[in-house]
Amino acid sequence: MAELNGRVALVTGALGKLGPIWIGALAGAGARVIGVDVRPGEV
């Protein structure tokens, strides 16, 4: 993955199966990561 220093990434579905993987990959590339999700039953 390209260097993402100084960038901000928003990951939706952060508590799903792929959310943590994307968060780790983006953070590892230098991005500041914001993970969001909905609580079960609120949709």
HELIX and SHEET records of a PDB file:
HELIX    1   1 GLY A   19  GLY A   28  1                                  10    
SHEET    1   A 2 VAL A   8  THR A  12  0                                        
SHEET    2   A 2 ARG A  32  VAL A  36  1                                        
END                                                                             
